[in-house]
C-alpha cells in the first residue's frame, strides 16, 4: 500500500542527472608584438621616456614612423641591448 507512494515520492525527489559540460576551448593567444611605443620601451628598460627620446635623437635607437606614431621594433631594442652590453 505504501509502496506506490514511496516510488512516486522517490521519482519526485530524484533530481535529473546533469550532463557533463564540455569546457569551451581557450581563446587563441594574442599575436606577438613586433614594435613598441616609447613609453613601453622605457618601462622595459627601466628608464624615462626622455632617455629613450635622447637615444633616438642620437640615432642609437632607430624608430618606425608608421601611422604618424613612433614605434620601436622589437629587433631594434634587442640590437641596442646586444651592442651596449659590456
HELIX and SHEET records of a PDB file:
HELIX    1   1 UNK A    2  UNK A   13  1                                  12    
HELIX    2   2 UNK A   38  UNK A   45  1                                   8    
HELIX    3   3 UNK A   49  UNK A   57  1                                   9    
HELIX    4   4 UNK A   66  UNK A   68  5                                   3    
HELIX    5   5 UNK A   74  UNK A   84  1                                  11    
SHEET    1   A 2 UNK A  35  UNK A  36  0                                        
SHEET    2   A 2 UNK A  72  UNK A  73 -1                                        
END                                                                             
